[in-house]
Amino acid sequence: MAARTYYYTEDLTRATTITTDFSVFKASFSFTPNGSKNHLVLWRCLLDVAAGGGAFMAQARLRNTTDSVTYGTSKIALAQGASTAQSAGGMAIYTSTASPGSKTFRVEYAVSNASTTAGIKEVSILVLELGTNDKFFESTGASSTSSASYVNKTSLSFTPPSSGDYLLMAHAVKTQSDGGTDCRVRFSNGTTDYVIPSLFYTVTGDCIPYVQMVFATALSAAQSWTIDHFRLDGVGTTTLQEARIVALRLADFEHAYCAEDRTPHTTILATFANSASVAATALAVDHAVLACGIVDMSSTGQVTYASNKVNAGSGGGSDVGSAFSAVNGSVGFNKVWWEFRKRTETAVSTTWRTQYNRVSGTETPTHDENVIAVLQLGGTSTMTVAATGFAPLSSTGVIPIISPSGM
């Protein structure tokens, strides 16, 4: 199996801004894709804002500056202070033209009100060229509902060429017409529903990312996967936009390792506990590590913080990344966290695992829907280390460009 063509960059350090116009960015890189190819673009960051209340939101978006295209915006409120860290970002599909030339992608950030400060850190961008057996469908426009029963946002139908395992990925951005309306979201194949019971809202107009992954084994029959939603409570409308479903055929990666833990776990300990985990002896090449889950709280105080992270290695392992999702919340409001990172593994037995804890406070957090996937990207990559220690990588020998200053 040939190596997958991909392009990657990351910037883990924290930066802040008081600008409101997305004129600053945290990570930027340039690459020349193959012509007439579809690409899965994953982008992720952690956001915080210094002031509370609905008038203050930290914002981030993925921007293709070459073609002046924006792929979704996250707007996060009430993640107050540098010690908080709410997951933002999402998935996009980029299709190259026959002769695309060099493209520049970057994560831009801003604050909704210049009287306060927004923070951003742990930024990563992965562009993965899709193969003929990888399938996707997207519905990027806004779809609103006040229905009390599920309505469909988007669906993906395909028939595998032969029996095989797949990593199914679902993404959407959720918002609402007022600060008191919530929604339930499910990712479903018609038989099994993977549900976010109550996708978190804060204020009118915040944009919350929804991410779900499913490890589906031995698929052979015709498939139909949907993203559906309905208004759970409130009197306004809930809206999903930037919805995408991607099915990655795992046989088209040289190796893939996946695990799920959909059992709710509660904790009052600061010590991290393990959830979804998978072990293997990987090749000493680049891998993409992807993980996601949800967090709920036992009461409405919004003063207790819970954290999630990814850990990898033998024995106790080491953390993937330098800062982690750390969010507060209220009972019945689920916050989604997700992480992805490129890692160059070593040829030793390795365990990749999601972990969770309670950072502070007196409420009891519940951690659920934890999924981890480790995908071998393939052969030798070209690497350059920028002045600040970033390590952009490309399997095609194109060295991405990153601005150390982020400006």
C-alpha positions in Angstrom: 0.0 0.0 0.0 1.4 3.4 -1.0 1.9 6.2 1.4 -1.0 8.7 1.7 -0.3 12.1 0.3 -0.8 14.7 3.1 0.3 18.1 4.3 0.6 19.2 7.9 1.5 22.0 10.2 1.1 22.9 13.9 1.7 25.8 16.2 1.2 24.8 19.9 2.0 28.1 21.6 -0.6 30.5 22.9 -1.3 33.9 21.3 -3.8 36.6 22.1 -5.6 39.3 20.2 -8.0 42.2 20.6 -8.7 42.5 16.9 -12.2 41.8 15.6 -11.5 41.4 11.8 -9.5 38.1 11.6 -6.5 40.0 10.5 -4.1 37.8 12.6 -3.4 34.1 12.2 -1.7 31.5 14.3 -0.6 28.9 11.8 0.0 29.1 8.0 1.5 26.8 5.5 1.7 26.5 1.7 1.6 23.3 -0.4 1.1 22.3 -4.0 -1.6 19.6 -4.2 -2.0 17.1 -7.0 -4.5 18.1 -9.6 -8.2 17.1 -9.6 -8.1 15.5 -6.2 -10.4 15.7 -3.2 -8.8 16.5 0.1 -10.0 16.1 3.7 -8.9 19.2 5.7 -8.9 18.9 9.5 -8.2 21.9 11.6 -8.3 22.3 15.3 -7.4 24.7 18.1 -8.2 25.6 21.7 -9.9 29.0 22.4 -10.4 31.1 25.4 -11.7 34.6 26.1 -10.8 36.9 29.0 -14.3 38.3 29.8 -17.5 36.4 30.3 -21.0 37.1 29.0 -22.6 36.9 25.6 -20.9 40.0 24.2 -17.5 38.3 24.4 -16.6 35.4 22.1 -13.2 34.0 21.0 -13.4 33.2 17.3 -11.3 31.1 14.8 -11.7 30.1 11.2 -9.9 28.1 8.5 -9.0 30.2 5.5 -7.7 29.3 2.1 -6.1 32.6 1.4 -5.1 31.7 -2.2 -8.7 31.2 -3.3 -10.3 33.5 -0.7 -12.4 30.7 0.8 -13.4 30.3 4.4 -14.2 26.8 5.7 -16.3 27.4 8.8 -16.0 29.6 11.9 -16.0 28.6 15.6 -17.3 31.2 18.1 -16.8 30.3 21.7 -18.1 32.2 24.8 -17.6 31.7 28.5 -14.3 29.9 28.1 -12.8 32.5 30.5 -9.0 32.9 31.0 -5.9 31.1 29.8 -6.5 28.1 32.1 -9.6 27.2 30.1 -9.4 25.7 26.7 -12.4 24.9 24.6 -12.0 22.8 21.4 -12.7 24.6 18.2 -12.2 23.8 14.5 -13.6 21.2 12.3 -13.5 19.4 8.9 -13.6 20.7 5.4 -13.4 19.3 1.8 -11.0 21.0 -0.6 -11.1 19.9 -4.3 -8.1 20.9 -6.4 -8.4 22.0 -10.0 -6.5 20.3 -12.8 -3.5 22.7 -12.3 -3.9 24.0 -8.8 -0.6 25.6 -8.1 0.5 26.5 -4.6 -2.2 27.0 -2.0 -1.9 28.7 1.4 -4.1 27.6 4.3 -4.1 29.2 7.7 -6.1 29.5 11.0 -7.2 33.0 11.6 -8.6 34.3 14.9 -10.4 37.3 16.4 -12.5 38.4 19.4 -16.1 39.5 19.0 -15.6 42.7 21.2 -12.3 44.6 21.2 -12.8 45.5 24.9 -11.5 42.1 25.8 -8.9 39.5 24.7 -9.2 36.2 22.9 -6.6 33.5 23.3 -5.7 30.6 20.9 -3.3 27.7 21.2 -2.7 24.1 20.1 -3.4 24.9 16.4 -3.0 22.1 13.8 -4.0 21.7 10.2 -3.9 18.4 8.2 -4.7 18.1 4.5 -5.2 14.5 3.5 -5.6 13.6 -0.2 -8.6 11.2 -0.5 -8.5 8.0 -2.5 -11.1 6.5 -4.8 -12.5 4.3 -2.0 -12.8 7.2 0.5 -16.3 8.7 0.3 -17.8 12.1 1.5 -20.8 14.3 1.2 -21.2 17.8 2.5 -24.0 20.3 3.1 -22.4 23.7 3.9 -25.5 25.9 4.1 -27.5 26.7 7.2 -30.4 24.5 8.0 -32.7 25.7 10.9 -35.4 23.8 12.7 -37.8 24.3 15.7 -39.1 20.7 15.3 -39.3 18.4 18.3 -38.3 15.4 16.2 -35.2 14.7 14.1 -34.8 16.4 10.7 -32.0 15.5 8.4 -29.1 17.8 7.7 -27.0 15.7 5.4 -26.4 12.1 4.4 -23.7 9.9 2.8 -24.6 6.8 0.8 -22.0 4.4 -0.6 -21.4 0.7 -1.2 -18.0 -0.6 -0.2 -16.1 -2.3 -3.1 -15.6 -5.3 -0.8 -16.0 -6.1 2.9 -13.8 -3.7 4.9 -13.3 -1.5 7.9 -14.0 2.2 7.8 -13.5 5.3 10.0 -16.7 7.4 9.7 -16.3 11.0 10.6 -19.1 13.5 11.1 -18.9 17.3 11.5 -21.2 20.3 11.7 -21.3 23.7 13.3 -24.2 24.4 15.5 -25.7 27.8 16.5 -29.2 29.0 17.6 -31.4 32.0 17.4 -31.3 32.9 21.1 -29.5 32.1 24.3 -32.1 29.6 25.6 -32.5 27.1 22.7 -30.7 23.8 22.5 -30.5 20.9 20.1 -29.8 17.2 20.0 -27.6 15.8 17.3 -27.1 12.3 16.1 -24.9 10.5 13.6 -26.7 7.4 12.4 -26.6 4.5 10.0 -30.3 3.8 10.4 -29.6 1.0 12.9 -27.3 2.6 15.5 -27.5 6.2 16.6 -24.4 8.0 18.0 -26.0 10.8 19.9 -24.8 14.1 21.4 -27.8 14.4 23.9 -27.7 18.2 24.2 -25.1 20.1 22.2 -23.9 23.0 24.4 -25.1 26.5 23.8 -24.0 29.7 25.5 -25.4 32.8 23.7 -27.2 33.9 20.6 -24.9 33.4 17.6 -22.1 31.3 19.2 -20.9 28.6 16.7 -20.1 25.3 18.4 -18.3 22.5 16.6 -19.9 19.0 16.5 -17.5 16.1 15.8 -18.2 12.4 16.0 -16.2 9.4 14.8 -17.3 5.8 14.4 -15.1 2.8 13.8 -17.2 0.5 11.6 -16.0 -3.0 10.9 -16.6 -5.4 8.0 -18.9 -3.1 6.0 -20.1 -4.8 2.8 -23.7 -3.8 2.2 -24.9 -0.5 0.9 -24.4 2.2 3.6 -26.5 5.3 4.4 -25.2 7.6 7.2 -26.9 10.8 8.3 -26.5 13.8 10.5 -29.8 14.7 12.0 -30.9 17.3 14.7 -33.9 18.6 16.5 -34.7 21.4 19.0 -34.5 19.9 22.4 -35.8 22.9 24.4 -36.4 26.6 24.2 -38.6 28.6 21.8 -36.1 29.6 19.1 -34.6 27.7 16.2 -31.4 25.7 16.2 -29.2 25.7 13.1 -26.6 23.3 11.7 -24.2 24.4 9.0 -20.9 23.2 7.5 -22.1 19.6 7.8 -19.8 16.9 6.4 -19.6 13.1 6.5 -16.4 11.4 5.5 -15.8 7.6 5.2 -12.1 6.6 5.2 -11.5 3.0 4.0 -8.9 1.8 6.5 -7.5 -0.9 4.1 -6.2 2.0 2.0 -3.9 3.0 4.8 -0.8 0.8 5.4 -1.9 0.4 9.0 -4.8 1.8 11.1 -5.6 1.3 14.8 -8.9 2.3 16.2 -10.8 2.0 19.5 -14.1 3.2 21.0 -15.3 3.6 24.6 -19.0 4.7 24.6 -19.4 4.0 28.3 -20.0 7.1 30.5 -17.2 7.6 33.0 -17.4 9.9 36.0 -14.6 11.2 38.2 -13.8 13.7 40.9 -10.0 13.1 40.7 -7.4 15.4 39.2 -5.4 12.3 38.2 -6.1 11.3 34.6 -7.9 8.0 33.9 -7.8 6.1 30.7 -10.8 5.6 28.3 -10.6 4.5 24.7 -7.2 2.9 24.0 -5.5 0.8 21.4 -2.0 -0.8 21.3 0.2 -1.9 18.4 3.8 -1.9 17.3 3.8 0.8 14.7 6.3 1.5 12.0 8.7 4.4 12.6 6.9 6.7 10.2 4.4 9.5 10.4 0.9 8.7 11.8 -2.2 10.9 12.3 -3.7 10.5 15.8 -7.3 11.6 16.0 -9.6 11.5 19.0 -12.9 12.9 20.2 -15.5 12.7 23.1 -18.1 14.7 25.1 -18.2 16.1 28.6 -21.3 16.7 30.8 -21.6 18.0 34.4 -23.7 17.0 37.4 -25.2 20.4 38.2 -25.7 23.9 36.8 -22.9 25.7 38.6 -20.5 26.2 35.6 -17.6 26.5 38.1 -16.2 23.0 37.8 -13.6 22.3 35.1 -13.0 18.9 33.4 -10.2 18.1 31.0 -9.5 15.6 28.2 -6.3 14.7 26.4 -4.5 12.1 24.3 -1.6 10.2 25.6 0.7 7.8 23.7 3.7 5.6 24.3 4.8 2.6 26.3 4.3 2.5 30.0 2.9 5.7 31.3 3.4 7.3 27.8 3.6 11.0 27.1 1.0 13.6 26.3 0.1 14.4 22.7 0.2 18.2 22.7 1.1 20.6 25.5 -2.3 21.9 26.5 -5.6 20.2 26.6 -9.4 20.8 26.5 -10.4 22.1 29.9 -14.0 23.2 30.1 -16.7 24.1 32.6 -20.4 23.4 32.0 -23.9 22.7 33.3 -25.9 19.5 33.7 -27.5 18.4 30.4 -25.2 20.4 28.2 -22.6 18.4 26.4 -19.3 20.0 25.3 -17.5 18.3 22.4 -13.7 17.9 22.6 -11.5 16.7 19.8 -7.8 16.4 19.0 -5.6 15.4 16.1 -1.9 15.5 15.7 0.8 14.1 13.5 3.3 11.9 15.3 6.4 10.2 14.1 6.2 6.9 15.9 9.0 4.6 16.9 9.0 0.9 16.1 8.1 -0.2 19.7 4.9 -1.4 21.3 2.8 1.8 21.8 -0.5 2.4 23.4 -2.6 5.4 22.3 -5.3 6.4 24.7 -7.8 9.1 25.5 -7.7 10.4 29.1 -10.0 12.4 31.4 -10.1 14.1 34.8 -11.6 16.8 36.9 -9.4 19.8 37.0 -11.1 21.8 39.8 -14.5 22.4 41.4 -17.0 20.3 43.3 -19.3 19.0 40.5 -18.9 15.6 38.9 -18.1 15.5 35.2 -19.1 12.7 33.0 -16.9 11.8 30.0 -18.5 9.8 27.2 -18.3 8.9 23.5 -14.5 8.6 23.5 -13.0 7.4 20.2 -9.4 7.3 19.1 -7.9 6.4 15.6 -4.3 6.2 14.6 -3.7 6.2 10.8 -0.4 5.5 9.2 0.3 8.2 6.7 3.2 6.4 5.1 6.8 6.8 4.1 9.5 9.4 4.6 8.5 13.0 5.0 10.5 16.2 4.5 10.8 18.2 7.7 11.9 21.7 8.6 11.9 23.2 12.0 11.0 26.8 12.2 12.6 29.2 14.6 10.0 28.6 17.3 10.2 24.9 17.2 7.3 24.1 14.9 7.7 21.0 12.7 5.7 21.3 9.5 5.7 18.1 7.5 4.7 17.0 4.0 4.9 13.6 2.5 5.4 15.0 -1.0 8.6 16.8 -0.2 6.9 20.2 -0.2 7.9 22.1 2.9 5.0 24.1 4.3 5.7 27.7 5.4 4.8 28.9 8.8 5.1 32.4 10.3 6.8 32.1 13.7 5.2 35.3 14.8 1.7 34.4 13.7 1.2 37.9 12.3 
